[in-house]
Amino acid sequence: MPIDFAISQNAYFVIVTAILIALTVVFIRLILAATRALNAYADDRKLRTAMALDDLDEVSESQSNGVTATSKR
């Protein structure tokens, strides 16, 4: 095996390995970004649900006190 062939084969191996590592890092970062986006969406839905439940509590409390919800605000 000539020395030039061994050097070029090693260089090819290093380049391919670097590209594979870079693609793996990009893929992992995309997965993490998608996870963060889904968590933010879930938190937003939880917040909206909590706000809606608070509004329902205000309505039920005002009805039990004989006050309408519009006059309370």
For each residue, the residues with C-beta under 8 A, 3 or more apart:
1: 5 6
2: 5 6
3: 6 7
4: 7 8
5: 1 2 8 9
6: 1 2 3 9 10
7: 3 4 10 11
8: 4 5 11 12
9: 5 6 12 13
10: 6 7 13 14
11: 7 8 14 15
12: 8 9 15 16
13: 9 10 16 17
14: 10 11 17 18
15: 11 12 18 19
16: 12 13 19 20
17: 13 14 20 21
18: 14 15 21 22
19: 15 16 22 23
20: 16 17 23 24
21: 17 18 24 25
22: 18 19 25 26
23: 19 20 26 27
24: 20 21 27 28
25: 21 22 28 29
26: 22 23 29 30
27: 23 24 30 31
28: 24 25 31 32
29: 25 26 32 33
30: 26 27 33 34
31: 27 28 34 35
32: 28 29 35 36
33: 29 30 36 37
34: 30 31 37 38
35: 31 32 38 39
36: 32 33 39 40
37: 33 34 40 41
38: 34 35 41 42
39: 35 36 42 43
40: 36 37 43 44
41: 37 38 44 45
42: 38 39 45 46
43: 39 40 46 47
44: 40 41 47 48
45: 41 42 48 49
46: 42 43 49 50
47: 43 44 50 51
48: 44 45 51 52
49: 45 46 52 53
50: 46 47 53 54
51: 47 48 54 55
52: 48 49 55 56
53: 49 50 56 57
54: 50 51 57 58
55: 51 52 58 59
56: 52 53 59 60
57: 53 54 60 61
58: 54 55 61 62 69 72
59: 55 56 62 63 69
60: 56 57 63 64
61: 57 58 64 65
62: 58 59 65 67 68 69 71 72
63: 59 60 66 67 68 69
64: 60 61
65: 61 62
66: 63
67: 62 63 71 72
68: 62 63 71 72
69: 58 59 62 63 72 73
70: 73
71: 62 67 68
72: 58 62 67 68 69
73: 69 70
